[in-house]
Amino acid sequence: MDQTGLILSALAVLVLLILLRVPVGLAMILVGGFGYATLNSWPALSSFLKTGLYHQFSSYSLSVVPLFVLMGQLATVSGLSRDLFDGAHRLLHRRRGGVAMAAVAACGAFGAICGSSLATAATMGRTAMPELRRLNYPPDAAAGALAAGGTLGILIPPSIVLVIYALITEQNIAKLFIAALVPGALALLGYLFVTALRHRRQAVADVPAEDGDRSLWLTLGPAAAIFLSVIGGIYAGWFTPTEAAAIGTIETAILALLRGRLTWANLRLCLLGTAATTAMIFLILFGAELFSAFLALARAPALLQAFVVEAELSPTMVLAAVLLMYILLGCVMESLSMILLTMPIIFPTLMGLDFGLPPEEAALWIGVLTVIAVEMGLITPPVGMNVFIIHKVAEDVPLPQIFRGVLPYLAWDVLRLGLLLSFPALTLALVRWLY
């Protein structure tokens, strides 16, 4: 079997294992290990495994992952999701569709602390759905707003997926966070506009808000302080991303402790949840490392680059095709798995194309576009992961209704992705200004 046939066979087996619900990390280890041994030898595979694990996980940069995960766990325990929704509710409740807009805004704010779209959708769904139901919001609109709002956690920094992309492509995490800031703001503002537009004929909810600026400050202040200390510290150059994650974790733990919510039982749940999530991420990371080694031996990046050159497609068309692939993959795969599975092949190919940008700027731009495409996959029919999470929160709302509810937000995502693809300066302007 030639190398192309071996690569295609390995990918087919990998997809089959994933469809059979084999964990993605384990599937990549099995396929990558067998392919590596086939192209090299079993003793060579044994030698790689002896050194590969240490080489992969001794990196100081990886320490940022469990810290951000723990910060998200503590944010949930401390009640920040409730605070953010209540604060946004007070600010927006007198507008048409204001409570739904408050849910979307709270999703964006909580995602900025949590860093996970799935966790954001689950947490804010449990927090906001009862209030939306009480005020008789249409079930499809309420569920659609929460499913779409949950996707903001993957893009608005700090994001675990952005961190992993930066690590595997050897990019600066702080610069990538800065590059994602404007696209994340566009996502949030666009979602708020879509929500306001679809509820423009709805009667204004007569919901009393608590009086007093101090009450509102006490509601939103802790979350704002944590976000500013983490992201502001990174942007200002006061902390490295790892130090910022540690500071954010300590601040969130102190907040939960002061509120009396950091009990031993809750702390145990947070630590176990962090350990489970980190173990899953690290298993996928190691699987991706082994699978990448196999692809490198099979010369997959070089073969893909040759195919792109022979096809005579423009760089923008190639990138658009890759983004479409991520949107489709996002319907059936978890975002982190997608990035780790595909980037070892696709990133070298894309970096070999001429987008008219310096290599570092091109890598940042491609990373943000990729994460947006992955984000869109989370709400794209027929298997958007966020839609299924909201369906678990509101089981009486049929899945087709929830998908219908996310379509207006998906339309904005398509427009936003097209703008960022056509105008790279929208993504890179802040990076150029600060650096």
C-alpha positions in Angstrom: 0.0 0.0 0.0 1.3 3.4 -0.9 1.5 6.3 1.6 -1.7 8.0 0.3 -3.6 4.8 0.7 -2.2 4.2 4.2 -3.1 7.7 5.3 -6.7 7.4 3.9 -7.1 4.0 5.5 -5.9 5.3 8.9 -8.3 8.2 8.7 -11.2 5.9 7.8 -10.3 3.6 10.8 -10.0 6.6 13.1 -13.5 7.9 12.0 -14.9 4.4 12.5 -13.5 4.1 16.0 -14.9 7.6 16.9 -18.3 6.6 15.5 -18.2 3.5 17.7 -17.7 5.9 20.6 -14.1 5.0 21.3 -12.6 8.0 23.2 -10.9 10.3 20.6 -7.6 10.3 22.4 -7.5 6.5 22.6 -8.6 6.2 19.0 -5.7 8.5 17.9 -3.2 6.5 20.1 -4.3 3.2 18.5 -4.3 4.3 14.9 -1.3 6.6 15.2 0.7 3.9 17.1 -0.1 1.1 14.6 0.7 3.5 11.7 3.9 4.6 13.2 5.0 1.0 13.8 4.0 0.1 10.3 6.1 2.8 8.7 9.0 2.5 11.1 9.1 -0.5 13.5 7.7 -1.7 16.8 10.9 -1.0 18.7 10.9 2.5 17.3 7.3 3.0 18.6 8.4 1.7 22.0 11.2 4.2 22.1 8.9 7.0 21.0 6.4 6.1 23.8 9.2 6.1 26.4 10.2 9.6 25.6 7.1 11.1 24.0 5.0 11.2 27.2 7.7 13.1 29.1 8.4 15.4 26.2 4.7 16.2 25.8 3.7 16.8 29.3 6.9 18.4 30.8 6.1 21.6 29.0 5.5 24.5 31.5 3.0 26.0 29.0 0.6 23.1 29.6 0.1 24.1 33.2 -2.3 26.8 32.0 -4.8 24.2 31.1 -5.8 22.7 34.5 -5.7 26.2 36.0 -8.2 27.6 33.6 -10.3 24.5 33.9 -10.3 24.8 37.7 -11.2 28.5 37.5 -14.2 27.5 35.4 -15.2 24.9 38.0 -14.9 27.4 40.8 -16.8 30.1 38.9 -19.8 27.7 38.7 -19.6 26.9 42.4 -19.3 30.5 43.4 -22.6 31.5 41.8 -21.1 33.8 39.2 -23.5 32.6 36.5 -26.4 33.7 38.6 -24.8 37.0 39.3 -24.1 37.7 35.7 -27.6 36.9 34.6 -29.2 38.9 37.4 -27.0 41.9 36.6 -27.7 41.8 32.8 -31.3 41.3 33.7 -31.4 44.5 35.7 -29.7 46.4 32.9 -31.8 45.1 30.0 -35.2 43.9 31.3 -37.1 47.0 30.2 -36.1 46.5 26.5 -38.1 44.3 24.2 -36.6 40.8 24.5 -34.5 42.1 27.3 -34.4 39.0 29.4 -33.3 36.9 26.4 -30.7 39.5 25.7 -29.6 39.3 29.3 -29.2 35.6 28.9 -27.0 36.0 25.9 -24.9 38.8 27.6 -24.5 36.6 30.7 -23.3 33.7 28.4 -20.6 35.9 26.9 -19.5 37.2 30.4 -19.5 33.7 31.9 -17.7 32.3 28.9 -15.0 34.9 29.4 -14.3 33.3 32.8 -15.2 29.7 32.1 -13.5 29.2 28.7 -15.7 26.3 27.7 -18.7 26.5 25.4 -20.3 23.3 26.6 -19.9 24.3 30.2 -21.3 27.8 29.5 -24.3 26.4 27.7 -25.1 23.9 30.5 -24.6 26.4 33.3 -26.5 29.3 31.8 -29.2 27.0 30.5 -30.0 26.0 34.1 -29.7 29.6 35.3 -31.7 31.5 32.7 -34.2 29.0 31.2 -36.6 29.1 34.3 -36.8 32.9 34.0 -37.4 32.8 30.3 -40.1 30.2 30.8 -41.8 32.3 33.5 -42.0 35.3 31.2 -43.5 33.1 28.4 -40.8 33.5 25.9 -41.3 31.2 22.9 -39.6 27.9 23.7 -37.6 27.9 20.4 -36.4 31.4 20.8 -35.4 30.9 24.5 -33.6 27.7 23.8 -32.0 29.0 20.6 -30.6 32.1 22.4 -29.0 29.9 25.2 -27.5 27.4 22.7 -26.0 30.1 20.6 -24.9 32.2 23.6 -23.1 29.2 24.9 -20.8 29.1 21.9 -19.2 32.4 23.1 -17.2 30.5 25.7 -15.0 29.0 23.0 -13.9 32.4 21.5 -14.0 35.1 24.2 -10.7 34.8 26.0 -9.6 33.0 28.1 -10.6 30.0 26.0 -9.2 26.5 26.4 -9.4 25.8 22.7 -7.4 29.0 21.9 -4.8 27.9 24.4 -4.5 24.4 22.9 -4.3 25.9 19.4 -1.5 28.2 20.5 0.4 25.4 22.1 0.2 22.9 19.2 1.0 25.6 16.6 3.7 27.3 18.8 2.0 30.7 18.9 1.9 33.3 21.6 -1.1 32.8 23.8 -1.4 36.4 24.8 -1.4 37.6 21.1 -3.9 35.0 20.2 -6.2 36.2 23.0 -5.9 39.7 21.8 -6.6 38.7 18.2 -9.8 36.9 19.4 -11.1 39.9 21.3 -12.7 41.9 18.4 -14.2 38.8 16.8 -15.6 37.8 20.2 -17.1 41.2 20.7 -18.6 41.0 17.2 -20.1 37.7 18.1 -21.6 39.0 21.3 -23.0 42.3 19.8 -24.3 40.4 16.8 -26.1 37.9 19.0 -27.6 40.7 21.1 -28.8 42.4 17.9 -30.4 39.2 16.5 -32.1 38.7 19.9 -33.5 42.2 19.9 -34.6 41.9 16.3 -36.5 38.7 16.8 -38.3 40.0 19.9 -39.1 43.5 18.5 -42.8 43.0 18.7 -42.8 41.4 22.1 -44.3 43.3 25.0 -41.7 44.7 27.4 -41.4 42.5 30.5 -42.7 44.2 33.6 -39.9 42.8 35.8 -38.9 44.9 38.8 -35.1 45.4 39.1 -33.4 46.1 42.4 -32.7 49.8 42.9 -29.3 51.3 43.6 -26.1 51.4 41.7 -24.3 49.7 44.6 -26.5 46.6 44.4 -25.8 46.4 40.7 -22.0 46.8 41.3 -22.0 44.1 43.9 -23.7 41.8 41.5 -21.5 42.4 38.5 -18.3 43.7 40.2 -16.7 40.3 41.3 -17.0 38.8 37.8 -15.7 42.0 36.2 -12.8 42.2 38.6 -11.8 38.6 37.9 -12.0 39.1 34.2 -10.0 42.3 34.2 -7.3 40.9 36.5 -6.8 37.9 34.2 -7.2 39.3 30.7 -6.1 42.8 31.6 -3.0 41.4 33.3 -2.1 39.4 30.2 -2.7 42.3 27.8 -0.8 44.7 30.0 2.2 42.3 30.2 2.0 42.0 34.0 1.4 38.2 33.9 2.1 35.3 31.7 -1.0 33.4 30.8 -0.1 30.7 33.3 0.3 33.3 36.1 -2.9 35.0 35.1 -4.7 31.6 35.2 -3.3 31.0 38.7 -4.4 34.5 39.9 -7.9 34.0 38.4 -8.2 30.6 40.1 -7.2 32.1 43.5 -9.6 35.0 43.1 -12.5 32.7 42.2 -11.8 30.4 45.1 -11.7 33.4 47.5 -15.0 34.6 46.1 -16.6 31.2 46.6 -15.1 30.9 50.1 -16.4 34.4 51.1 -19.9 33.4 49.9 -19.8 30.2 51.9 -20.0 28.0 48.8 -16.6 26.5 48.9 -17.5 23.6 51.2 -15.3 20.5 51.3 -17.9 18.7 49.2 -17.9 21.4 46.5 -14.1 21.7 46.6 -13.9 17.9 46.1 -16.3 18.1 43.1 -14.3 21.0 41.6 -11.0 19.1 41.9 -12.4 15.9 40.6 -14.0 17.7 37.7 -10.8 19.5 36.9 -8.8 16.2 37.1 -11.3 14.5 34.8 -11.3 17.3 32.2 -7.5 17.8 32.3 -6.9 14.0 31.9 -9.3 14.0 28.9 -7.4 16.9 27.4 -4.0 15.5 28.0 -5.0 12.0 26.7 -6.2 13.8 23.5 -2.9 15.8 23.4 -0.8 12.6 23.6 -3.0 10.9 21.0 -2.6 13.9 18.7 1.2 13.8 19.2 1.4 10.2 18.3 -1.0 10.6 15.4 1.0 13.6 14.2 4.2 11.6 14.3 2.6 8.9 12.1 1.4 11.6 9.6 4.8 13.2 9.5 6.4 9.8 8.7 3.7 9.3 6.0 4.5 12.8 4.6 0.8 13.7 4.9 1.4 17.5 5.1 3.6 17.4 2.0 1.1 15.3 0.1 -1.7 17.7 1.1 0.3 20.7 0.0 1.1 19.1 -3.3 -2.6 18.4 -3.8 -3.5 22.0 -3.1 -0.8 23.3 -5.5 -2.0 20.9 -8.3 -5.6 22.0 -7.7 -4.6 25.6 -8.4 -7.0 27.0 -5.9 -6.5 30.5 -4.4 -5.3 30.6 -0.8 -8.7 32.2 0.3 -10.6 29.4 -1.4 -8.5 26.8 0.3 -9.0 28.4 3.7 -12.8 28.7 3.1 -12.9 25.0 2.3 -11.1 24.2 5.5 -13.5 26.4 7.5 -16.4 24.6 5.9 -14.9 21.3 6.9 -14.6 22.5 10.5 -18.3 23.6 10.5 -19.4 20.2 9.3 -17.1 18.3 11.7 -18.4 20.5 14.5 -21.8 18.9 14.1 -20.5 15.5 15.2 -17.2 16.1 17.1 -16.1 17.9 20.2 -14.2 21.2 19.4 -10.9 20.3 21.1 -10.7 16.9 19.4 -11.2 18.5 16.0 -8.4 21.0 16.5 -6.0 18.4 17.8 -6.9 15.8 15.1 -6.7 18.1 12.1 -4.2 20.8 12.8 -1.1 18.7 12.4 -2.0 18.2 8.7 -3.9 21.4 7.9 -1.8 24.0 9.7 1.5 23.4 7.7 -0.5 23.4 4.5 -2.2 26.7 5.2 1.0 28.3 6.4 2.6 27.3 3.0 0.0 29.5 1.2 0.5 33.2 0.6 -2.2 35.2 2.3 -0.2 38.5 2.0 0.5 38.4 5.8 3.6 37.8 7.9 3.7 34.2 9.1 2.9 35.1 12.7 -0.1 37.2 11.8 -1.3 34.5 9.4 -1.2 31.9 12.1 -3.1 34.1 14.5 -5.7 34.9 11.9 -6.1 31.3 10.9 -6.5 30.3 14.5 -9.3 32.7 15.2 -11.1 31.8 12.0 -10.8 28.1 12.9 -12.2 28.6 16.4 -15.1 30.5 14.9 -15.9 27.7 12.5 -15.7 25.2 15.3 -18.0 27.4 17.3 -20.5 27.4 14.5 -20.4 23.7 14.4 -21.7 23.6 17.9 -25.1 24.9 16.8 -25.2 23.6 13.2 -27.9 21.0 12.4 -28.3 18.1 12.6 -25.9 17.4 15.5 -24.9 20.6 17.2 -23.4 19.7 20.6 -24.8 22.9 22.3 -28.3 22.2 21.1 -28.2 18.8 22.7 -27.0 20.3 26.0 -29.9 22.8 26.0 -32.2 20.0 25.1 -31.1 18.2 28.3 -31.9 21.3 30.3 -35.3 21.8 28.6 -36.3 18.3 27.6 -39.9 19.3 26.7 -38.6 21.5 23.9 -38.2 19.3 20.8 -34.8 19.3 19.1 -36.2 20.6 15.7 -37.6 23.7 17.6 -34.2 24.4 19.2 -32.5 24.1 15.8 -35.0 26.5 14.4 -34.3 28.9 17.3 -30.5 29.0 16.5 -30.9 29.6 12.8 -30.9 33.4 13.1 -27.7 33.3 15.2 -26.1 30.9 12.7 -26.9 33.3 9.9 -25.0 36.1 11.8 -22.1 33.7 12.3 -21.9 33.1 8.5 -21.9 36.8 7.9 -19.3 37.4 10.6 -17.0 34.6 9.4 -17.2 36.1 5.9 -16.3 39.5 7.1 -13.3 38.3 9.1 -12.2 36.1 6.2 -12.4 39.0 3.8 -10.8 41.6 6.1 -8.0 40.1 8.2 -7.4 43.6 9.7 -10.5 43.1 11.9 -8.7 40.3 13.7 -5.2 41.7 13.6 -5.7 45.4 14.2 -5.4 45.2 18.1 -2.4 42.9 17.9 -0.6 45.3 15.5 -1.5 48.3 17.8 -0.4 46.7 21.0 2.7 45.0 19.6 
